Amino acid sequence: MNNEKYALITGATSGIGYELAKLFAKDHYNLIIVARDENELSTTASKLKQEFNISVETISKDLFKKESPFEVYDEVKLKGIEIDVLVNDAGHGYYGQFLDTDIGTELDIIQLNIGAYVVLTKCFLKDMVARGEGKILNVGSIAGEAPGPWQSVYHGTKAFVNSWSAAIQHEVKDKGVSVTCLLPGATDTDFFRKAEMEESKIVQENDLDDPAGVARDGYEGLMAGKPKVISGLKNKMQVGMGNILPDSVAAAQMSKQQEPVRK
């Protein structure tokens, strides 16, 4: 419990975020985990403390709200904790055709998937650069590498994360800080239920990746200082093909994967 290394992880109560939390804990990092649900945070913190004998701080914040990431940073500073690794994992999808979807929900998703990442990274990156050391892992997606009918806003937010992460990695590469972007494919997490897309072909007909394996790929890439990690061979192939195909063709292929299964 006397270890002084800290990782802050958003979305750490389930899925890839939880698997990442376990990897950091196994390597004797203390944790600050951030999510909306206080009960889930408490349960997750107890599990991690018991299994790995580390310190786990919890911060309950709704990162859909603009002020919340600023408040997370302020709470960490009040605790007097230096963050060695920041993991931006919390994200949300929204299923449906753009003409039919709710603009309020989409603006919330843009705030969570982009706004929270930008604010937390800006705040903690400045501290890391001032110290001359630190690591940041941004969870992007292979969805950001292709247009995504039926999930147009989600794909757009991940395109931002993928591109922005590469840009800031270049800006700080000589400052002792590394920025890694993890690009998972479709993964077996609660994402699809929350996005209300369980009837999509990508869920009904595809084999979903194991979140523990995705987390391991991201963790190893982060520790090696890699700027970009595409998790899984089939996802590497999909991104490679997407880079060759015109956007119109890539969008048509993605639409077939994501449209509802016809019953």
Backbone torsions as a table, in degrees:
resi	resn	phi	psi	omega
1	MET	NA	-7.9	-177.3
2	ASN	-92.8	5.8	176.4
3	ASN	-66.5	142.5	-174.2
4	GLU	-106.2	-2.1	179.1
5	LYS	-77.1	135.6	179.9
6	TYR	-127.7	136.6	168.9
7	ALA	-116.8	134.4	174.5
8	LEU	-105.4	126.5	-175.4
9	ILE	-128.6	123.3	172.5
10	THR	-89.8	150.0	-179.7
11	GLY	66.2	33.7	-171.1
12	ALA	-88.4	3.2	-176.0
13	THR	-90.6	-5.3	-179.8
14	SER	-160.1	167.4	170.6
15	GLY	60.3	-142.7	-177.8
16	ILE	-61.7	-38.5	-179.7
17	GLY	-61.1	-42.3	178.7
18	TYR	-66.7	-40.9	178.5
19	GLU	-65.2	-36.4	175.0
20	LEU	-65.4	-41.6	178.7
21	ALA	-57.8	-41.3	179.6
22	LYS	-65.6	-37.3	179.1
23	LEU	-66.6	-42.7	176.5
24	PHE	-63.8	-43.4	-179.4
25	ALA	-62.7	-39.8	178.7
26	LYS	-61.1	-32.2	178.2
27	ASP	-91.6	18.4	170.7
28	HIS	70.7	28.0	168.8
29	TYR	-83.7	136.0	163.3
30	ASN	-73.7	158.3	-172.8
31	LEU	-127.2	146.5	160.3
32	ILE	-118.3	118.1	-178.4
33	ILE	-111.3	138.4	-173.0
34	VAL	-124.1	128.8	175.5
35	ALA	-162.4	174.7	-178.3
36	ARG	-79.9	-40.7	-168.4
37	ASP	-87.5	113.7	-177.4
38	GLU	-63.9	-37.6	179.9
39	ASN	-65.3	-44.0	178.0
40	GLU	-64.5	-38.6	177.2
41	LEU	-61.7	-46.1	-178.5
42	SER	-62.7	-44.3	179.4
43	THR	-62.8	-44.9	-180.0
44	THR	-63.8	-44.1	179.9
45	ALA	-60.3	-42.8	180.0
46	SER	-62.2	-44.6	178.9
47	LYS	-59.7	-46.5	-176.1
48	LEU	-68.0	-40.5	177.8
49	LYS	-62.1	-45.7	-175.9
50	GLN	-67.0	-42.3	-175.3
51	GLU	-76.7	-35.2	-169.7
52	PHE	-117.2	-5.1	177.8
53	ASN	56.3	52.5	177.8
54	ILE	-124.7	170.6	173.3
55	SER	-88.7	133.7	177.8
56	VAL	-129.5	115.7	174.2
57	GLU	-96.8	145.3	177.8
58	THR	-118.8	143.4	174.2
59	ILE	-131.1	115.2	179.9
60	SER	-91.8	108.3	179.3
61	LYS	-142.2	144.6	175.8
62	ASP	-93.7	100.6	-174.9
63	LEU	-74.7	0.3	167.7
64	PHE	-68.4	-20.3	-177.5
65	LYS	-91.0	137.2	-174.9
66	LYS	-58.5	-37.8	-174.6
67	GLU	-78.3	-18.3	-170.4
68	SER	-61.9	-45.9	179.7
69	PRO	-62.7	-33.7	174.7
70	PHE	-63.2	-40.0	179.9
71	GLU	-67.7	-35.1	175.9
72	VAL	-60.3	-48.3	179.9
73	TYR	-60.2	-44.3	-179.6
74	ASP	-61.7	-40.4	180.0
75	GLU	-65.2	-39.5	178.4
76	VAL	-63.4	-42.7	179.5
77	LYS	-64.2	-38.7	178.5
78	LEU	-64.3	-31.5	178.2
79	LYS	-75.3	-11.3	-179.2
80	GLY	71.6	28.5	-176.7
81	ILE	-104.2	133.8	172.2
82	GLU	-92.7	132.4	-178.8
83	ILE	-93.7	118.0	178.4
84	ASP	-83.2	-34.9	-179.9
85	VAL	-136.0	129.2	173.0
86	LEU	-107.1	128.7	175.8
87	VAL	-118.7	112.9	174.1
88	ASN	-93.6	100.9	-176.9
89	ASP	-117.5	-31.3	-174.7
90	ALA	-56.7	129.7	179.3
91	GLY	-160.1	166.0	-175.6
92	HIS	-149.0	142.6	174.2
93	GLY	-107.1	174.0	179.7
94	TYR	-154.0	121.2	-169.4
95	TYR	-100.8	138.2	175.9
96	GLY	141.2	167.0	177.5
97	GLN	-80.4	143.5	-170.0
98	PHE	-57.5	-34.4	179.3
99	LEU	-62.5	-26.8	-172.3
100	ASP	-103.1	-16.4	-172.7
101	THR	-80.9	161.3	-175.1
102	ASP	-86.0	126.0	-175.6
103	ILE	-67.3	-33.7	178.8
104	GLY	-62.5	-43.7	177.7
105	THR	-63.7	-40.7	-179.7
106	GLU	-65.0	-39.3	177.3
107	LEU	-65.7	-36.3	175.1
108	ASP	-62.0	-42.8	-179.2
109	ILE	-65.9	-39.1	176.2
110	ILE	-62.0	-40.6	177.5
111	GLN	-63.3	-44.5	-178.9
112	LEU	-69.5	-50.8	-171.8
113	ASN	-76.0	-24.4	-179.5
114	ILE	-118.2	-56.4	-173.1
115	GLY	-57.6	-47.3	-178.6
116	ALA	-65.1	-39.6	177.6
117	TYR	-59.8	-47.0	-175.5
118	VAL	-65.1	-45.4	-177.4
119	VAL	-65.4	-50.3	-178.4
120	LEU	-62.8	-41.0	178.8
121	THR	-65.1	-45.5	179.5
122	LYS	-56.5	-48.6	-175.6
123	CYS	-66.1	-51.4	-175.5
124	PHE	-76.8	-29.1	177.6
125	LEU	-62.4	-41.0	178.6
126	LYS	-59.2	-43.1	178.2
127	ASP	-64.4	-42.2	-179.3
128	MET	-64.3	-45.0	179.5
129	VAL	-62.9	-39.1	178.4
130	ALA	-61.9	-34.3	178.4
131	ARG	-84.5	-19.5	-177.7
132	GLY	80.7	20.0	177.9
133	GLU	-161.3	152.9	177.2
134	GLY	150.8	164.4	-180.0
135	LYS	-138.0	144.8	176.9
136	ILE	-131.0	131.7	174.3
137	LEU	-116.9	116.3	174.4
138	ASN	-103.4	124.4	178.3
139	VAL	-86.5	102.9	174.4
140	GLY	-91.0	-135.7	179.5
141	SER	-174.8	152.0	170.1
142	ILE	-65.1	-16.7	175.1
143	ALA	-60.3	-26.2	179.1
144	GLY	-76.8	-5.5	-178.5
145	GLU	-98.1	0.8	-179.0
146	ALA	-152.4	149.7	174.2
147	PRO	-62.2	146.1	-174.1
148	GLY	-129.0	80.3	172.0
149	PRO	-54.1	144.8	-174.5
150	TRP	78.4	-12.9	173.6
151	GLN	-145.7	45.9	-168.8
152	SER	-62.3	-40.8	-177.9
153	VAL	-72.6	-42.1	178.3
154	TYR	-58.8	-49.4	178.7
155	HIS	-58.2	-39.9	178.8
156	GLY	-63.3	-40.0	179.5
157	THR	-66.5	-37.3	-179.4
158	LYS	-74.8	-29.5	172.2
159	ALA	-60.7	-40.2	176.2
160	PHE	-61.4	-50.4	-176.5
161	VAL	-59.5	-44.9	-178.8
162	ASN	-61.4	-47.4	-177.0
163	SER	-70.0	-47.2	-178.1
164	TRP	-62.2	-40.4	179.4
165	SER	-60.9	-43.0	179.2
166	ALA	-63.9	-37.1	-179.3
167	ALA	-66.9	-46.7	-177.8
168	ILE	-73.8	-29.1	173.4
169	GLN	-57.3	-43.7	179.3
170	HIS	-64.5	-40.4	-176.9
171	GLU	-65.6	-31.5	-174.4
172	VAL	-109.4	9.3	-172.1
173	LYS	-61.6	-22.5	179.5
174	ASP	-105.2	16.1	-175.5
175	LYS	-112.6	12.5	177.6
176	GLY	83.4	6.4	-177.4
177	VAL	-121.0	137.5	176.3
178	SER	-114.6	145.7	176.5
179	VAL	-123.2	121.6	-178.9
180	THR	-116.6	135.5	175.5
181	CYS	-110.9	121.3	177.8
182	LEU	-94.8	127.4	-179.6
183	LEU	-114.6	91.3	173.1
184	PRO	-77.2	163.1	166.0
185	GLY	-99.0	-157.2	178.1
186	ALA	-64.1	121.2	-171.0
187	THR	-123.8	148.2	-175.3
188	ASP	-78.3	77.3	178.4
189	THR	-130.1	-173.4	179.3
190	ASP	-79.1	-0.1	-175.4
191	PHE	-54.7	-46.2	-172.3
192	PHE	-70.8	-34.7	176.3
193	ARG	-66.0	-45.8	-179.3
194	LYS	-64.6	-32.6	179.5
195	ALA	-83.3	-2.6	-179.7
196	GLU	58.8	43.5	-179.3
197	MET	-126.0	31.4	-179.7
198	GLU	-67.2	-19.9	179.1
199	GLU	-90.1	2.5	179.9
200	SER	-73.6	154.5	-179.6
201	LYS	-62.0	-34.9	-177.4
202	ILE	-62.2	-28.7	177.3
203	VAL	-89.6	-44.4	-174.2
204	GLN	-71.3	-30.9	-170.0
205	GLU	-116.8	-12.6	-175.8
206	ASN	-103.3	151.5	169.9
207	ASP	-79.1	124.5	-178.7
208	LEU	-89.9	146.7	-178.0
209	ASP	-73.4	154.5	178.0
210	ASP	-79.3	123.0	-178.3
211	PRO	-60.6	-30.3	178.8
212	ALA	-65.7	-40.0	177.7
213	GLY	-67.7	-40.4	177.4
214	VAL	-62.1	-44.8	179.7
215	ALA	-61.5	-42.8	179.0
216	ARG	-60.2	-44.2	177.5
217	ASP	-58.9	-45.5	-179.0
218	GLY	-65.4	-42.1	-178.1
219	TYR	-64.6	-45.9	-179.5
220	GLU	-65.2	-39.4	177.2
221	GLY	-65.1	-40.5	178.0
222	LEU	-60.5	-49.1	-177.0
223	MET	-67.1	-25.7	177.0
224	ALA	-85.7	-4.6	179.6
225	GLY	75.2	22.0	179.6
226	LYS	-72.2	139.4	179.4
227	PRO	-74.8	-25.9	-174.2
228	LYS	-148.3	132.4	179.0
229	VAL	-130.0	113.7	172.8
230	ILE	-95.3	118.9	-173.7
231	SER	-86.8	118.9	173.3
232	GLY	97.6	139.9	-177.1
233	LEU	-63.5	-44.3	-177.1
234	LYS	-64.9	-31.6	178.1
235	ASN	-73.5	-36.3	174.5
236	LYS	-61.3	-42.2	179.5
237	MET	-65.8	-40.2	-179.9
238	GLN	-64.8	-41.5	177.9
239	VAL	-65.8	-41.2	178.8
240	GLY	-60.2	-43.4	178.1
241	MET	-66.8	-39.3	179.6
242	GLY	-62.8	-29.3	178.9
243	ASN	-73.5	-20.5	-179.0
244	ILE	-91.6	-39.4	-173.5
245	LEU	-74.3	147.0	170.0
246	PRO	-60.7	150.8	-178.7
247	ASP	-55.5	-36.4	-178.0
248	SER	-63.9	-38.9	179.5
249	VAL	-72.8	-42.7	178.5
250	ALA	-61.5	-39.8	179.3
251	ALA	-65.5	-40.1	179.3
252	ALA	-64.8	-40.8	179.0
253	GLN	-66.6	-42.2	179.9
254	MET	-66.6	-36.0	178.6
255	SER	-60.9	-40.5	179.0
256	LYS	-65.1	-35.4	179.3
257	GLN	-70.4	-34.5	-168.5
258	GLN	-103.1	-10.3	-179.5
259	GLU	-66.7	157.5	179.9
260	PRO	-64.1	147.7	173.7
261	VAL	-69.9	127.1	-178.8
262	ARG	-80.9	125.9	-178.1
263	LYS	-107.2	NA	NA
